[in-house]
Amino acid sequence: MKIDKEHLVKIIDFWQKSTKTKGLLPRDILGKINYSVRQIIDLVGPRRSGKSSILKLVIKQLNLSRNFLYLNFEDPFFLTYNEPQIIEEAIEIFREYFNYNLKYLFFDEIQEIKNWERAVRKLYDGENFKIFITGSSSKLLNTEISSLITGRHLSYRIFPLSFKEFIAFKKIKLKSKKGLILKEKTILRRFDEYLEIGGFPEVVLTGNQELLKNYFFDILEKDIVIRYNVREKDVLEKIAVYLLTNAGNIVSIEALKNTFNISFSAASSYLKYLKDAFLVFDLLQFSYSLKKQSKALKKIYVVDTGLANNVSFKFSEDKGRMLENIVFLELKNRGCEIYYYKTKNNLEVDFLVREKSEAKEVIQVVWSLFDKKTKEREIKSLLLAMDELKLKQGTVLTYNEEDVLQIKEKLIIIKPVFKWLLSAS
């Protein structure tokens, strides 16, 4: 198809002008990106999590003025022109009409271009470009990237706002431990809000929770239905709602198969699609046997509690699972290797954090330890896990209770989730 060059000039001009950062708030990821490496930098995460804003903030951080090209491939223009050669064509036109000395490429939602990875590899191997890409599918981190640009890229996951970012968006500044103490009531109110509406940036800034349903259906339609040519859209939607409702619980493919009267293969595919689109994550049960670990049932978590609250049926009714989901997301955001753990007598601990193949920490999450039976149950599970994993310290995260328990040689730290979220890591 012949490319409309004049139209493409206008498209490039529009997106170049869109890179102004006035009103954009910083994100923690900006301090984690390694800007000095030669490799392609890819930022991958769910839709509306702030990837486009982060790209624009990267442009600002690098202090670029005219020697960069920024394109968002969700522009309707690329519905027609979505073959890989459009990327090279855009570069040629930029050099001809804007600035020949092009050094930086910023490609937003790159997955909208067919076979994009071939064009990007050619640019990487052939010229001295520094390339940044974003995408809304975890497949960018798997088969699509690894098969063609292995060793040529560094990947960073972009999630909705962490609680630390959330309170920064709410203009609360915490410069010291004293600030946390003095502003504790305000921060706890904001934490309640965070539990309810989640961390999608536009929702946080506007308070408009209706957006969350739009995000949900956008993810299903654009990242799953269209991408995988799903015909039974109603089944996909019901499974997605079911998983969001059961976040924090064990969910098996067999259960999906029986609940929705579909084949095992279809249930497995739908779950994979929802994970690829970052709507849900699964968590393995830890075992020293990889075979046992792969066969064990997995727990499901959702990308955002606000999304689950607005789409699911009963998720918000179980505040303990909401807390647990928040902790899971923070551990993922911190890049931890995490599992759930079952003791030899089948008691469960919510999270086992491992580092360099060694158990580092066990974490139990519970809304409150006020009830004596609840406290005994949670502490017993934690102590047994600590014994089996040879750990001397464990953590119980609660809504707003704090204590330190010394039980023989074992130390258990009880801490409010909101304080743990704000702790440096």
N, C-alpha and C positions, 0 to 999 in steps of 0.2 A: 504493500500500500504506500502510495506517495505521501510523504509527510508535508503538511502545511507549515512551511517554515515561518511565515509571518505570524501565524497563530502561536507557534512555539516560542517565538521571541516575546510575545505578550505574556505567555505562561511563565517563562523564566523571569521576566521583569516583575510580575505579580508576586511570585514566591520570594524573590530577592528582597522586595520591599516588606515582606511579612516577617522578616527576621529581627525586627526591632524588639527589644526586650523590656520596654517600659511596662511596668505593672507585673512582670513575671517575678515570682519569688524563688529563691535558690533552693536546690535540692541537695541532699547529702551525697548523692552519687557523683556530683561534680568533683568532689575531693578524692574520689576513689579511682577515677579513670586515669589510666597511664597514657598521657598525651605524647610521650617521647618515643614510643615504639613505632616501628615501621608498619606493623600489622594493621589490618582493617579493624575498626572498633564497631562492634554491633551491640545495640541496645534493644533488648527484646522483652516484651511484656504485654499485658492485656491492653485492649483499646481504652483510651481515655485516662490512662495512668500517668500521662504527662510527658511522653517520649518526645513529641514535637517541641514542647517548651524546653526540654532539656537540651535538645540539639541547638536551639537558638541561644541558650545560655552557654553552651560550649563555644559557639562562634564568638560570643562576647568575651568569654574567659581567654580565648586564644588571641583576642584583640585583632580580629580580622576585619578588613575594610572592603576591599574590592576583589581579592584574589580567591574567592570561594563561590561555589555553585550550590544552592540549596533548592531541592525540589521535593514536593510532597506528591507521591504517586497516586494518592486518592483523588487528585484533581480529575474531574470528568473528562478532560482532554485525553487522559491515559486509558480510558475505557476503550477508545478507538485505537490509539497508538500504544500498544502494550507489549510489543515485541522487544527483545533485548537491544536491537540496534537503535531504539529511540534514546537510550542512555548515551551512546556515542554521538548521536546526532545532536543531542542537547549540549554536549561538551563542545562540539565544533561550532555550534551557533553562539554559545557563550563567548568563545574565543574571538569569533568574528565581530559580534555586536556589543560585547560588554567589556571584557578584559582578556587579552591573550595570555597574560601571565597567571594562568589558573593553577592553583596548588592544592586546594582543599575541596573535597566533594562531600556533600551531606545529602543522603538519599533517605527520605522518610517513607515508611510503609512500603519497603522495597518489594515485598511479596506480591504486590499488585502487578508487577511486570513479569511476564512469562520468561522462564529460564534466565532470570536476572543474574544468577550466580556466575554464568558463563561470561557475561559482559563485565561484571565486577572483577572477576579473576583476570580477564584480559587487561583491564585498566591497571590493576595492581601489578601485574607482571611486566607490562609494557611501558608504563610511565611512572614518574616519581610523584604520584598523588598520595595525599593523606586522605583516607576514605572513612567516613562514618555512615553507618546504616542503621535504620530501626525497622522492627517488624512486630506484628501482633500474633505470631504463631511460634510455639516452641520448636516447630519443625525447622525453623531457621537455625537452631542450635544442633540439629540432628542430621538427618540425611541430606537436606538441601545444602547446608554449608559444609559439613564434614567431608562429603564425597568430592568436592571440587576445590575448596580453599582451606584444607587441613593445614594447620601451622601458619596460616596467613591471617588469622583473626584472633581477637580477644573479645570474649562475650561478657556482657554485664546484664543482669536481670533488673528490670524496672517494675516495681510494684506500686500500688497506690500508696499514699503518704503513710510513713511510720508515725507513731504518736509524737515523736520528737519534732517531725516536720509539721504535723498537724497543729501543734501549739504555736510553732513559728508562724504558720499561715494565719493563726488567730492573734498574731501580734503580741504574744507573751514571750518575754525574754527571760531566760534563765542562765545567769552567768556564774552561779555558784551554788553550793549546797544550801547556803542561807536563803537564797532566792526560792528554792524548792520548798523550804520550811515555811517561809512567809506567805507564799502564794498557794499553799497546799489546797485550800478549799476551792479556789478558782480552778486549779489544775484538775481536781477531782470532778468538778462540774463539766469541764471540757472533756474529761475521760468518758463520762456518761454519754456525752454527745458523740464522741468518737466510736463508742460501742454501737450507738444507734445508727449513725449515718455513714460510718466507715471513712475511707481515706481518698476517694477519687477527688482530685483537685478541684474541679469545677463545682462539685456538690459541696465540698467544704467551704468554698468561697461564697457560694450563693445560698446554701441551705436548701436547695431545691431537690428533694428526694425523688421527685417524679422522673428526674434524669436517669436514675438507676434502673428503672424498668426499660427505658430506651436503650441503655448500655447493654442490658441483658439480651434484648432481642437483636441488637446490632451484632453482638458477638455470635449468637446462634446463626443469624442469616449470613453475615459477611465472612466469618471465619470458619464456619462449619458447613452450612447448607450449600452455599455456592461453591466453596472450595472442594467439597467431597461429593457434590451432587446428591445430597440426601433427599430422598423422596418422602419418607415418613416424618415430616417435620413435626407433626403433633406428638409423635412418640419421643422424638429427640427433646422437645420442650418439656414433656412430662418427666423424662428421666433427669433433665437438668434441674427442674424444680424439686424433684425427689432428693437429689444429691445435696442441693442447697439446704433443704429442710433437715437433712440428716448429717450436716457437717459436724465433725467431731466423733462420729460413730463409725463402727466397722460396717462396710458395705461391700458385698461380694458380687462378682459378675453373675453368679448363679442366682442371687437374690433379685438382681435386675431382670434376668431372664424370666423368672417365675412371676414377678410382680407385674411386668408389662407384656407377658405372653409373647416373647420374641425369642429368636434363636440365641444360643450362647455366643455365636460369632457376631451377631448384630449387637448384642449387649456389650461385648468386648470392644467393638469398633466405636460405638457411641461414647463409651467411657474414655477411650483414647482421644477421640475428637475433642471432647470437653476439656481434657487435660492439655492437649496441644494448644487450645485457645486460651489457656490460663484461667479458665473459669473455676476449675477445681484442681486440687493436688491430692496425691495419695501418700500415705506414710507407711513404710514397712515395719513389721515387727522385727526386733533385733534377734539374731541368732548367730552363734559362731559357725553354724553350718549354713552355707549359702543355699544349699538345696532346700533346707527347712525354711529358710528366710523367704525364698521365692514362692513357696507353697502356702505360707501363712497368710491369713486374711489381712487386708489393708484397711487403714482408717482414712476417711475422706475429710478434707478441709476445703474451705471456699476462699477465693481470692480477696473477699472484702465482706465484712460483717454487715455493712449497710446494704449491699446488694442482696445478701441472703435475707435480711430483715424485710426488704421490700418485695421480694419475689416468692420466698418460701411461705409455708403455711404456719409452722410452729417454732422456727429456729429461735426467734426472739424471746420465746417463753422459757427457754432453758438458758439462764444467764451464765451458768457454769460452762456450758459448751461455747458460748460467745467469748468468754475469757480465754478458754483453751485455744480457740481459733486465732485470737489476737496474739497469743504467745507463739503459736506455730508460725504465723506470718513473720513475726519479729525474728525468730530463729532462722527462718529461710532468708530473710533480708540480711541477716548478719553473716550469711554464708556457712552456717553450721551444718555438720553432718549429723542428721537426727533420725531417730527411730522411736517407736513406742516399745515398752519392755514388759514382758510377763515373767513373773518369778516362777520358780520350779513348782510351786503349789497354785499357780494360775492367778495370782494377784497382779493387777495392772498398774504400771506407772506411765504417766502420760508421755514423757519425753526422756530419752537417753541421748545425751550429746557426746559424740566421740571426736577425738582429735588424734591424728597419727595412729590410727588403729587401736587406740586405748580409750576406755570409758573416762570421760572428763567430768560429767555432771548428770545427775538425775533430777527431774523437775516434775512435781505434782501440781496440778492446777485445780483449785476448788473455790467456789464463790465465798464460802465462809466455813470456818472451823468452830463456830459457836456451838453447834450440836455435838455433844460428847461422842456419840456413836460415829458420826462422820469423821471427827478428828482422829479417833482411835483407828478407824479403817484406813484413812489416808496415810497416817504416820506408820502404821504397820506395813503397808505395801512399800513405802519408801525405805524403811529400815531393812526389809528383806532384800530389796533390790541392791541397796548399798552393801549388804553383806556379800551377796553373790558376785557383785562387780568390784568388790574390794575398795569401796569409796568411804571416806571418813566424813564427808559432808554432803548433805542433800538440801534441796530447796522446795518449799511449798509457796506457791504464788496464789494470793487471795485478792478479793476485791479491795478491801481496806483494813486488813489486820496485819499486825507486825509483832514478831516475837523471835526469840532465840531459844531453842531447846537443846539441852545437853543430855543425851541418853547414853550412859556408859561412855565409850570412846567416840560416839557419833555426835555430830553437830548438825542440827536442822535449822535452817534459816527460813523464817516465815516473813514474807514481804508482800506489800501491795503490788499488783501488776503494774499500776501506773508509775510507781517509783522504779521498778525493774526496767520498764520500757525506756525510762529517761537516763538509766545508768549507762556509762560509757562502755563500749565493747568493741 
